[in-house]
Amino acid sequence: MKGVPAERWMALARADRQSYEKLRERRVRMAEITLGHVTPQRAKTYGFNYDAWRRNVVEATDVEYEAMRKLGKKLAAVLERSKKAMITDSGGTNLSFTLEGRKAHIYDGVIDDEDVEMGTTFASLPGGSVSVAPTETSANGNLHSNVPYPQVGVLIQGMSLRFENGELTSFDGDENFNVLKSMWERGTGDKSRIGWLTLGLNPKASLGFTTNPIVLGTATVGLGLNKELGGRNDSDWGLSVTLAKPTVKLDERTIVKQGKLTL
């Protein structure tokens, strides 16, 4: 994977868009079991402990799904009522953006009729998150990742992003960051605008592997394509930046304080 040029990765992404759009339009239910991603070879590539990674995926799949659904509904209701979001942490993140009453999508590992009606037709096991598309032109401030990001054979750490008037104006990271930046540079469309806010729901998932956004108490900010969430961004590129112990404030209400839900 490390040897594949960025232009080929982006060509693959553009080719996949045609099938993605058809699946989305027809609301085809899809599921992915990510235990199949856990291999000794991939663990070695990313520097993961294979046994710990496998145990994390298995345990995070064996959860109380109804409890996650109920928590997801509570968070979704707050997200849908709120007009402004602020995310901060001890690492320098200070990011604000607006919300505009869009529906929040709950990814609890089950695709029911209500999900299909909303267009939430994809499930991943383990799962456990709730996502909403913010106003794409509203982000301002800094976002500093404190969770390693595995991507195409390299582990990227210390990502730093800055937004001004809704546009990504600065994008940096560690020595592996150039792999990601090369893909971003070749991306098209709304690749520099905020795409989603995701809050983790899974109480058994652990940080440090490939399912960081589902970990309970985390917040993830995404860039790029967000049509599945009812957003306006159209792009062939996307990125998720997860924060381990964020404080998330919606209007005047703090819903996550240093990685702990306060609902």
Secondary structure, 3 states (H helix, E strand, C coil): CCCCCHHHHHHHHHHHHHHHHHHHHHCCCEEEEHHHHCCHHHHHHHCCCHHHHHHHHHHHHCCCHHHHHHHHHHHHHHHHHCCEEEEECCCCCEEEEECCCCCCEEECCCCCHHHHHHCCCEEEECCCEEEECCCCCCCEEEEECCCCEEECCEEECCCEEEEECCEEEEEECCCCHHHHHHHHHHCCECCCCEEEEEEECECCCCCCCCCHHHECCCEEEEEECCHHHCCCCCECCEEEEEECCCEEEECCEEEEECCEECC
